[in-house]
Amino acid sequence: MDIYTIQTKHCTKCNTTKSISEFPKNKTRKSGYGSQCKECNRLRVKTYYNNNKEKKHEYTLQYYHKNKEKLNAKIKTKRETDP
């Protein structure tokens, strides 16, 4: 980035200009911050989760059954190291 520091940024979702502290960091972007503010991003994630609960649940179950031994070993190690 150049010598100038970004103070504000425009949210592409709600079309408002907000302080840079209201945007999530994103190293892949040129500015180093996401294009949507934290509030809009939170709403987007929450909406996606509510609309895809069954899909997420099925994926979690499949992953657990596929990696059961590895996950149980990780839990066992964690229990042994933590008091």
KANORVEN-V274234 format. One record per run of one state. SS is the DSSP state (2 for helix, 1 for strand, 0 for the rest). FROM is the first residue (numbers start at 1). LEN is the number of residues. If there is no record, write none. Layout:
ss->SS from->FROM len->LEN
ss->SS from->FROM len->LEN
This chain:
ss->0 from->1 len->7
ss->1 from->8 len->3
ss->0 from->11 len->6
ss->1 from->17 len->3
ss->2 from->20 len->3
ss->1 from->23 len->3
ss->0 from->26 len->7
ss->1 from->33 len->5
ss->2 from->38 len->14
ss->0 from->52 len->1
ss->2 from->53 len->14
ss->0 from->67 len->1
ss->2 from->68 len->14
ss->0 from->82 len->2
